Amino acid sequence: DGGITQSPKYLFRKEGQNVTLSCEQNLNHDAMYWYRQDPGQGLRLIYYSQIVNDFQKGDIAEGYSVSREKKESFPLTVTSAQKNPTAFYLCASSLAGEGAGELFFGEGSRLTVL
Amino acid sequence: GESVGLHLPTLSVQEGDNSIINCAYSNSASDYFIWYKQESGKGPQFIIDIRSNMDKRQGQRVTVLLNKTVKHLSLQIAATQPGDSAVYFCAEYAGGTSYGKLTFGQGTILTVHP
């Protein structure tokens, strides 16, 4: 079945460590996104990519990095520079062009910093 | 409706009742709106969308109403069921340079009692 796969579902990290969250889609979507969700809050955009080898900062990019070497993959690295990394991270994808609005989400990755 | 801060609006209904969830959006240039449902520990799922040239759209058991004059969006769920219990987010999309980039509200918690 087509969809978006995020891994790992749960991740624990010690302070000062970098960690990479995986996101893979087989929907043939050009655009991919990373959102952060904190308890009781909506989704905030970290980074997005509309095409391979190109990406833009979202509203809260500091302390995060991404790459887009393949259409199917958009990994997110949470670096040690991110001061409050404990959160639920959601990856999404969408078509480019007129139908770009609807985002298809993965099941999320919950990161806890110990 | 949506609120600023860490406490999400909540709506409690009895099974079989109709539910109305409200959302005030911020950008008068927004031309596409989506409602998402998010169950605990999962990614958001698309429910229904509406474009700014419409004021009403119906799906299966759901209706979205758009009032551009007051920048208000509502989601009506008919014959609410326990499986409808979730957090509901509205999202707005302004197109143009924010192509494919949605801005999410903070969400409303819907609890359906059997």
Chai-1 contact restraints between the chains, C-beta under 6 A:
chainA,res_idxA,chainB,res_idxB,connection_type,confidence,min_distance_angstrom,max_distance_angstrom,comment,restraint_id
A,A31,B,G100,contact,1.0,0.0,6.0,A-B,restraint_1
A,G40,B,L6,contact,1.0,0.0,6.0,A-B,restraint_2
A,G40,B,L8,contact,1.0,0.0,6.0,A-B,restraint_3
A,Q41,B,Q106,contact,1.0,0.0,6.0,A-B,restraint_4
A,G42,B,F104,contact,1.0,0.0,6.0,A-B,restraint_5
A,G42,B,G105,contact,1.0,0.0,6.0,A-B,restraint_6
A,G42,B,Q106,contact,1.0,0.0,6.0,A-B,restraint_7
A,G42,B,G107,contact,1.0,0.0,6.0,A-B,restraint_8
A,L43,B,F104,contact,1.0,0.0,6.0,A-B,restraint_9
A,L90,B,G43,contact,1.0,0.0,6.0,A-B,restraint_10
A,S94,B,G100,contact,1.0,0.0,6.0,A-B,restraint_11
A,A100,B,Y99,contact,1.0,0.0,6.0,A-B,restraint_12
A,A100,B,G100,contact,1.0,0.0,6.0,A-B,restraint_13
A,G101,B,Y32,contact,1.0,0.0,6.0,A-B,restraint_14
A,G101,B,Y93,contact,1.0,0.0,6.0,A-B,restraint_15
A,E102,B,F46,contact,1.0,0.0,6.0,A-B,restraint_16
A,F105,B,G43,contact,1.0,0.0,6.0,A-B,restraint_17
A,F105,B,P44,contact,1.0,0.0,6.0,A-B,restraint_18
A,G106,B,G43,contact,1.0,0.0,6.0,A-B,restraint_19
A,E107,B,K42,contact,1.0,0.0,6.0,A-B,restraint_20
A,E107,B,G43,contact,1.0,0.0,6.0,A-B,restraint_21
A,G108,B,G43,contact,1.0,0.0,6.0,A-B,restraint_22
